[in-house]
Amino acid sequence: MSGADRVDVLLVAGGRWHDIDYARAELLTLLTKHDVVRTTVDEDYERVGLLAEGTDVLITWTCDVRPTPEQSKELVEFVRRGGRWLALHGSNSAIDASRIGQPRLFRTPRAIDDVTEVLGSQFLGHPPIAPFRVEVTAPQHPLLAGIAPFTITDELYVSELHEPIETLLAAPFTGSCRGFEEGQDVSGDWPVLHFKRTDAGTACVFTLGHCRGRFDLQDQGIDDLGVVDRVAWESAEYRLLLDRLVGWAVHGDDWQRCEQVAS
């Protein structure tokens, strides 16, 4: 931390198949509510060395952005020594897509094992985007004050878990993730919001928040989708939770201060 109250944040927003510009802008808007914050923005982990130079908080909104082995080490050490990492949407993913013209199949290689161990989960697949119900599994947690079970139209992530994790929200799903090599014939309550504590630090994974612009599937042979999909961001519950989670990233477990800013 630089200065008496200043909180330095590294925001990594980048990746594939999503409207990263929209997500980045929304997160920056939320961060401006906290007058102690100074933010550095990048699209990958190239500047992850800042975490060893005093940056206090890491926020990521990515899809298939893979740190190098050296960058992975930096990320793990950041959490171990007490850092807070808010990992949003596809931050726990590594995805290989089939080539255009081949049967559409997405694979999820174990390419970032050290990172997913710290996060507590790795994305395996999701069923087609559709409404699903999110259950509250830790109703006494301050982050969930006033939050009841809700329905959202989004990507429901089926993930490989690295226990122990503390699950706050989960979504039941039985079925298959069409187009993904893994996540077939699965059944369970899949974490939507969870914490993973490692030594002195904490990672928080929140998988909701899909958004896609018109030109985000060009590498899949679709030049222009013709539509913009931000329906998940229209959920009042999602907006409130994201606001509170950014507050947690900035202020830690000072829940009263987080709530004051979020409200």
Buried (B, 14 or more C-beta within 10 A) or exposed (E): EEEEEEBBBBBBBBBBBBBBEBBBEBBBEBBEEBEBBEBEBBBBBEBBEBBEEEBBBBBBBBBBBBBEEEBBBBBBBBBEEEBBBBBBBBBBBBBEBBEEEEEBEBBBEEBBEEBBBBBBBBBBBBBEBEEBEBBBBBEEBBBBEEBEEBEBBBBBBBBBBBEEBBBBBBBEBEBBBEBBBBBEEBEEEBBBBBBBBBEEBBBBBBBBBBBBBBEBBEEEEEEEBEEEBBBBBEBEBBBBBBBBBBBBBBBBEEBEBBBEBBE
